[in-house]
Amino acid sequence: MGVIYDLKNSNGSGTYISGGGSAGFSMLPLNLTMAAIRIIPLDDDMRRDLQRPDVRKDILSGLSVGGTLYAGIGGGFMIPLESKYNGRVSVYVMGIGTPQAGGNAGNAQNMKDRADAMQREIEDGSIIVD
């Protein structure tokens, strides 16, 4: 479980919750990381498009795979599989963490979109609130 916060879209809709799984090697039973994500455009059109919140949302939402290596400092990569911009951007992860190496897969969802979906489910009776 993780949280992704898009600093370029900080108007309340730039927070994502992510869940998934990972496999790798670690020196400790519990791993901690704090990292920043950098989206690198691979063409000039994409450089302009990245300024739009809806484009960043498409890249950061949905299914992705990646890998990381940390030894105090480190980083890795993330491939947004479900994004229509897959192949037009590279997503890098840089930060600090306990010693670890591994791969992961996860599904991220925009928290505002999830809250709106839950509200609709409450209104139509799919979720019962006490």
N, C-alpha and C positions, 0 to 999 in steps of 0.2 A: 504494500500500500504506500502510495506516495502522493505528494502534492506538487503540481507544477504551477508556478506563478509567472505569468507573462508581464514583465515590467513595461513593455511598450503598449500594453493594453490594460492599464490599471484602473479603468473606469468601473470596475466591479464585475466585468465579464471576462477577465483574464486569468481566472483561477480554475484549475483542472484537478480532478481527483483521478488517480491512476491505480489500478490493481492488476496483478499478474503474477508471474513466477520467474524464478531465476535458478541457474545452476552455475556452480563455480567452486573456487577454492578460497579458503579464508583461514587466518591464524586464530580467529576468535569465534565463539559461538554466535555472537550477535554483531552484525555489521551496521555501521552508521556512515552516512555520507551527506554532505551538503554541497550541492553543485549548481552551476548556472548552465543554461542551455543557450547555445548560439546557433542561429539559423543563418547559413551561408547561401546566398543565391548563386546559381550556376549560370545565369544569363542576365542580360541587362533588363529585360522585361520583368523578370522575377524580382530584381532589386527594387523596382518601383512597386510591384504588387505586394511585397512584404510590408509596406507601410500601411496596408489596409488590414483592419482587425479581423475581417471575415477570412482572409487568406491565412493569417497566422492561426486562427481558430481551426481551420481545415487541416493544417499541418500538425498541430498539437493534439487534436482529437483523434480518437479511433485506435485501431490496432497498430502497434509498433514493435520492432525487435531492436536489440542493441547489445552492446558489450562495453564493459568498463574494466579498468585496471587502476587500483589505488595502492599507494604505499606512503600514506600521509597526504601527499598531493597526487593528483592523477586526473583521469578523464576517460572519455570513450566516445561512442557514437550512438545515434538512434536513427532508425530507418522507419519513416511513417508509411506503413504498407497501404492503408486505406485512403490516403490523401490523393487528391487529383494532381497534386504538385510533386508526388513521388518522382524522383529522377531529376527534378528541377532545383532541388535544394539539398544541401548537406546539413545535418544537425549534429553538432558536437556538444559534449558534456564536459565541463571542466570544474574541478573543485577539490575538496579535501575529504578524506575518508579513512576508515580503518583499513589495514592491509587486506586486499581482496582482489580477485580476478574472476570474471565470469561473463555469462551471457544472460539475457533476459527477454521476456516477451510480456507485453502489458496492453491494457486497453484504458485509454484516458477519456474522460467525459467532462465537458465544461460544467462547472458547478451551477451556474445560472440556468443552463438548459436542463440540468437534472432537477433543480428545484421547481422549474416551470412544469416539467413532466409529472413530478409528484403531485403538484397542485391539481393538474388535470385529472390524475388518477383518483385523487380524493373527491373531486367534484363529480366524477362519473361513477363512484362507488367501488372502484377497483381496490382502493385502499380504505380500510375502515379506521377511523381515528376515534379513540376513547376520550 
